[in-house]
């Protein structure tokens, strides 16, 4: 239940237990509700961190949508889910919002598993138009009279899937409304031609006056009807082009365009949504908003306040815990600059995440050798392949989960040609509170079958630097380096840059009873397991495999000949990863040890702290130790 102090601070919001309650308000009350909703989001996220600036920018839009449309019968499809905190709060989840992103609490992004108001999963970007078009066409085929709205924003219009959806939108019978929430931002500032087009678009009272006068005349003589809708839309587009001597991109695709309008004027939003709600055919409403609206620090620096962590509501000061080892992404960024100083062929590419992956360090040091391609992972990979073919040495940094969107590009445009390029997969493994849409669970499994590539994962920050140096050397081909989110283990990480022989692992600890094979930083975390097992009378040999492809065959033969018991550990899917590779090798070479595979189970892992999720998946220290010790009884 809403606590008393919250009821007094947010009296209107306290009365909204569902959108039906919202629709019972007078329109005059909506600005006050927006003010309270924005304040509630600020207060909540100050103590329970989440995606801050994006949801603040969409408050008025959220209120207007639920006020005009009869949700959940009418469907809202959010893209990206960063915008949807207000939506969650207004749809019966206000009293549980303090559990958002916590283990067992509200999910970090919209999900139909959580609420009937969440029409489609929203974690990755640019899928809303395609998904909403499917919902709209299905409703029409089933004879259901429901409205479907796609809300796309935060740079998602830079993703290729959005244009595939738009292309099909104009050639499929539907009544879809697409709302472009244009804040000129993704996480970092939006880039590219579409961003510039959206900034420059404008509307005209004169144009609208002429258009409505003509439409009224056409209705009188029976020309304006659904059967002739496409012809009328083309006429409308021609009229606008004639008046302004320029074409609108969306209307050029036979999608009727409205706007742009002020996305923070809730009355204007309600008026516009009511006027276009029941129109037939595809429509695009373009609104301008400010990311971080209502919180001055976020308005000034939306990137920093995209997901700011804990902060003080009174002072606006972010509470940042410094000290200790650096984050893996920062070691990556610093090392990339160091490599680029020594090798002028090195360039950096990222799909809209320069700050998140710390490639902003290269951007500052060598702006002409850095490329942010927007939310377009497939293009990022193929663009990198073109750079490599042309003689550059590209480092393409993509979050592991988002790399799934560029699988075809990686196979056909990079690996097939044996191009010298480096794919850096940030956020590999369990990322924590962002949940199943963001966990880097599958990269090792889906990359391992691809020929002509090297797959590696560093044990610690020094190994990351050495692998980056190795990958940058001529003739190394298509080279993958995967590493996790957050802090590593070394305070003194600025080790020398030395080449690592591809396909070689390391012996971390000698032993005689059980072979413990790990890949990546999870092995560093589990070093103490070997000592604990020794105190219980089990001698464990620990091998850091370092390369998933190619495997270190010398280590594998040693393990196959010497050990009856083998435990593999990875922070990726147990199906298709290191454990699978080890089993394949043993079978192919006539070895038959008992192999226990530990990794992420065959399920979508929910959100929570990494420690909570490691326990849930059975790959925490206690679980690993129990697995190793059970061989003592055999």
C-alpha positions, 0 to 999 in steps of 0.5 A, spaced: 500 500 500 502 507 498 505 509 505 501 515 508 507 520 507 507 518 499 499 519 499 500 526 502 506 528 497 502 525 491 495 525 492 493 524 485 498 519 484 495 515 490 488 515 487 491 511 481 491 504 481 489 503 474 489 507 468 481 506 469 482 511 475 486 515 470 481 516 465 476 518 471 480 525 472 478 531 468 483 533 463 485 539 468 488 535 473 493 532 468 498 537 469 498 536 476 498 528 475 504 529 471 508 533 476 507 528 481 509 522 477 515 525 475 517 527 482 515 520 484 520 517 479 525 522 482 524 520 489 524 512 487 530 512 483 534 516 488 534 510 492 533 504 488 537 506 481 534 505 474 533 508 468 532 515 470 533 520 464 529 517 459 523 515 463 523 523 466 522 525 459 516 521 457 512 522 463 506 527 459 506 522 453 505 516 458 499 520 462 496 522 455 496 515 452 493 512 458 488 517 458 486 517 451 486 509 449 483 504 453 488 500 455 489 494 456 484 492 451 488 498 446 495 495 446 502 500 447 508 497 445 514 501 448 521 501 444 525 502 448 523 500 455 527 505 458 521 510 457 516 505 461 517 507 468 511 511 468 507 506 465 509 501 470 507 506 476 500 508 472 498 500 471 498 497 478 505 497 480 506 503 483 506 500 490 511 495 488 515 500 484 520 500 490 522 493 488 524 495 481 530 491 478 531 487 485 531 480 485 524 477 485 521 484 484 519 488 478 522 486 472 527 492 469 523 492 462 516 491 460 514 484 460 507 481 458 509 476 464 508 481 469 502 485 467 497 485 461 498 492 460 505 490 457 503 488 450 510 486 448 517 485 451 522 491 450 529 490 452 533 491 446 531 497 441 528 498 434 523 492 435 516 496 436 514 498 429 514 491 427 511 488 433 506 493 433 504 492 426 503 484 427 499 486 433 495 491 429 494 486 423 492 480 428 487 484 431 484 486 424 484 479 422 480 477 428 475 482 428 477 486 434 476 493 434 482 495 438 488 500 437 495 499 437 500 504 438 508 503 438 512 508 442 519 509 439 524 513 442 531 514 445 535 513 438 531 507 436 530 510 429 537 509 428 536 501 428 535 497 421 529 493 424 525 500 425 526 501 417 524 494 415 517 495 420 516 502 416 517 499 409 512 494 411 507 499 414 506 502 408 504 496 404 500 492 409 493 494 411 493 496 418 491 502 423 497 502 427 499 509 430 507 510 431 509 515 436 516 518 435 519 520 442 524 524 439 529 527 444 535 527 440 538 522 444 539 514 445 544 513 451 549 518 448 547 523 443 544 520 437 548 520 431 546 520 423 542 523 418 535 520 421 537 524 427 538 531 423 532 530 419 528 529 425 531 535 428 529 539 422 522 537 421 517 542 422 509 543 422 505 549 419 499 552 421 498 554 414 499 547 411 494 544 416 489 549 414 489 548 407 489 540 408 483 540 412 479 544 408 481 540 402 479 534 406 473 537 408 471 538 401 473 531 399 469 528 404 463 532 401 463 529 394 465 522 397 472 521 395 475 521 402 474 514 404 478 508 406 478 505 400 481 510 397 486 512 403 493 510 399 491 515 393 489 520 398 495 520 403 499 520 396 495 527 395 496 529 402 504 528 401 504 531 394 501 537 397 506 538 403 511 537 398 509 543 393 508 547 399 514 546 402 518 544 396 521 538 400 519 531 402 517 528 409 521 521 409 515 518 413 510 521 408 514 518 402 513 511 405 505 512 405 505 513 412 501 519 414 505 524 418 503 529 424 507 534 428 512 535 431 509 537 437 511 539 444 511 532 448 511 536 455 504 539 453 500 534 456 493 538 453 496 538 446 498 531 446 491 529 449 488 533 443 492 530 438 491 523 440 484 524 440 484 527 433 488 522 430 486 516 434 480 513 430 483 515 423 484 509 419 491 507 415 498 508 418 500 514 422 506 517 425 506 522 430 512 526 432 513 529 438 519 533 441 521 531 448 527 533 453 531 527 456 531 528 463 525 533 463 524 536 470 531 534 473 536 540 471 542 535 472 539 530 467 537 535 462 544 538 462 547 531 462 542 526 459 548 521 458 551 521 465 543 521 468 541 515 463 542 510 469 546 514 475 545 510 481 544 512 487 543 520 488 541 525 493 534 528 491 536 535 495 543 536 492 543 532 486 549 529 488 551 522 485 553 518 490 559 514 487 563 509 490 571 510 488 577 506 489 579 499 488 580 496 482 577 499 475 572 497 471 573 492 465 570 497 460 575 502 463 581 498 462 579 497 455 578 504 453 585 506 456 588 500 453 585 502 446 588 509 446 595 506 448 594 501 442 592 507 438 597 511 439 602 506 437 598 504 431 595 509 427 591 504 423 587 502 429 580 505 429 574 504 434 566 503 432 560 502 437 553 502 436 551 508 441 555 506 447 561 510 447 560 512 454 558 505 456 564 501 453 569 507 455 570 508 447 569 515 449 576 515 451 578 514 444 573 519 441 577 524 445 584 522 444 583 521 436 576 523 434 577 522 427 578 515 428 572 513 432 565 512 429 559 511 433 554 508 428 547 509 432 543 503 435 545 499 429 549 493 431 549 489 424 551 495 421 557 496 426 560 489 424 559 490 417 562 497 417 568 494 421 569 489 416 569 494 410 574 498 414 578 492 415 578 490 408 580 497 406 586 496 411 584 499 417 585 495 424 578 496 427 576 494 434 568 494 434 565 494 441 558 491 442 555 489 448 554 481 448 547 481 448 546 486 443 551 482 438 546 477 437 543 482 432 549 482 428 550 474 427 549 474 420 553 480 419 559 477 423 559 470 419 558 473 412 562 479 412 567 478 417 569 471 418 568 468 411 573 473 409 578 472 414 578 479 416 583 482 421 578 485 426 577 485 433 570 484 436 570 486 443 564 483 447 562 488 453 557 485 458 559 478 457 556 473 462 551 475 468 550 483 468 545 483 474 539 488 475 538 489 467 535 482 467 534 476 461 534 481 455 541 484 457 545 478 460 551 476 455 549 468 456 550 466 449 556 469 445 560 463 446 555 458 444 553 462 438 560 464 436 564 457 437 561 454 431 563 459 426 570 458 422 576 462 421 575 466 428 578 466 435 574 466 441 578 469 448 576 471 455 581 474 459 582 472 466 583 479 469 585 486 467 592 484 465 590 479 460 585 483 457 590 488 455 595 482 452 589 479 448 587 486 445 595 487 444 595 480 441 588 481 437 591 488 434 597 484 430 597 483 423 595 476 421 591 475 427 584 474 423 577 475 426 578 476 433 573 476 439 575 478 446 569 477 451 569 480 458 564 482 464 561 488 466 564 492 472 570 491 476 575 486 476 580 484 481 587 488 480 588 495 482 595 495 479 593 493 472 597 497 467 602 491 465 606 491 459 603 489 453 605 482 450 603 478 445 599 471 447 600 465 443 593 464 440 590 457 443 594 457 449 591 457 456 595 457 463 596 452 469 594 456 475 594 451 480 597 444 480 593 438 482 592 431 482 585 429 483 580 433 479 582 438 473 578 445 474 577 448 467 575 455 467 575 461 462 574 468 463 574 472 470 570 467 473 576 463 474 579 469 478 573 469 482 574 462 484 581 461 485 579 460 493 575 454 491 582 450 490 585 452 496 578 450 500 578 444 496 585 442 498 583 443 506 578 438 505 583 433 502 582 434 494 587 436 490 585 440 484 589 442 478 586 449 476 587 451 468 585 458 465 583 456 458 583 463 456 581 461 449 575 457 447 577 457 440 582 454 439 582 450 445 589 449 448 590 442 445 596 440 450 592 442 456 586 438 453 591 432 452 594 433 459 587 433 462 585 427 458 591 422 460 592 425 467 585 426 470 579 421 472 574 427 474 574 434 470 569 440 472 568 446 467 566 453 469 563 458 465 559 464 465 555 463 459 550 457 457 552 450 458 549 448 452 555 450 446 560 453 451 566 451 454 564 444 457 561 442 450 568 443 447 571 439 452 566 434 452 567 434 444 575 434 445 575 428 450 570 424 445 574 425 439 581 423 442 578 417 446 579 420 453 573 418 458 573 422 464 567 424 468 566 431 466 561 436 470 559 442 466 558 448 470 555 454 467 548 458 466 542 453 465 538 452 460 533 458 462 532 465 461 535 468 468 532 473 471 534 480 474 538 481 481 545 482 483 550 478 480 551 474 487 544 473 487 544 470 480 550 466 481 547 462 487 540 461 483 544 458 477 549 454 481 555 457 480 557 461 486 563 459 490 559 454 495 556 450 489 563 450 485 566 447 492 560 442 493 561 439 486 569 439 486 568 435 493 563 430 491 569 427 487 572 425 494 567 420 495 568 416 488 
